[in-house]
Amino acid sequence: MESVLTSVVVTAIFILLTATVGSRLGRTAKPYGIVKLAAHIIRFLLVSGGVIASIYKLQGVMASKLYSTISLYVAALTLLTNFTIGISMVVIKQKTQKLILVHKLSTLLMAASVVASIIFLAEKI
């Protein structure tokens, strides 16, 4: 049980780092350098690995895990949305305000669902 909570907390830290780098990336001059973009993508991979590992660990330990599982699945769905929007912005090289807004909102929803998962997991301990 504590392993799942640790995994979700580490994932939340990765989301915070990724959001921080992303917000700084949004303020830099365009076009972005490949190093800055690669650092943001690597952090995305860490977040996705953390969400997947948390879901996998959660399936093995808890009997009453409905709310934490739902919140992690919401995080996975928003992660997929975030990935799709991010890749489309890189490929088409046009960053409209709507795409940026969806990218930011999906990050906020992902962070909120991971925090909700932490809260639901902490209640079980």
N, C-alpha and C positions, 0 to 999 in steps of 0.2 A: 504494500500500500504506500509506504513512504517512497518507494522507488518511482511510482507513478507521479506522486506529488513533486518530487525532485525533477523529474523529466518535464513536467508542465511548467514549473517555475523557471527552469533553464530555457525552455521555449519562449516564455514571456520575456526573458532578458534578451534573447535573440531578436524578438519582435521589436523591442524598444530600441535596440541598436540599429536594426534595419530601418525603422521609421526615422530615427535621428539622421542616419546617413542619407536616406531618401529626401528628407526635408532640406538638408544641406545641398544635396545634388540638385534640387529644384531651384536653388538660388544661385547656382554657379552659371558661368557663361556657357552658352550653347555654341557649338556642339560639345557634348561631354567627351572627356578623354576616356579612352578604353579602360584605363586603370580604375577610374571612379565608378564606371558602370560595372566593371567586373567585380569590384568589392561589394557593390549593392546586390549583384546576382549571387555571389557566394554566400552572403548573409541570408538571402532568400532560400538557398539550398539548406542552410543550417536550420532555418525556421521550418521548412517542409519536412526535413528529417526529424525534427523534434515533435512535430504534430503527429507524424506517422508512428514514431516510437511511442508516444504517449497513448495513442489509440490502441496500439498493439499491447502495451503493458496493461492498460485498463481492462482489456478483454479477459485477461488471465487472473485478475485478483479480486474483483468485487462482485458481489451478488446483486446489490442494489446500486447500480451505477448509471441509471437512466439519464439524469440531468447532466452529469459530467460527460457522458458519451455524446449526448445531443450537442452540448456546447463545443466539444472537440470536432464533431462533424461540421458544425457551422463554421468553425475556424478553418477546416480543410476546404470547405466550399468557397469561403472568401479568399483563401490562399490561391485557389485555382482561378478565381476571378481576377485577383491581383496579378497573377502570372500572365493571364491572357491579355489584359489591358497593357501591362508593362511591355510585353513582347510586341504587341501591335504598335505601341508608341515608338519602339526602337526600329521596327521594320518600315513603317510608313514615314517615319521622320517628321511627322506632324503631331504636335502636342496641343490638341484643342483643349479648351477649358473643361469640357464635359469629360474627356478621358482622364484628365488630371484629377477632377473631382471624384470620379468613380474609383480611381486608384487610391486616393486618400481615404475615402469613406470605407472602402473594403479593408484597408489597413486598420482603421479605427474599429470596425466591427470585429475584425479578427482579434485585435488586442482585447476588446471587451469580452469576447467569448472565451478566450484563454483565461482571463481574470475570473470569469464566472466559473469556469472549470476548476480553477484553484480554490475558489470559495466552496464549491460543492465537494471537492475532495477533502478539504480541511475539515468539513463537518463530519466526515466519516471517521476521522482519526480519533 
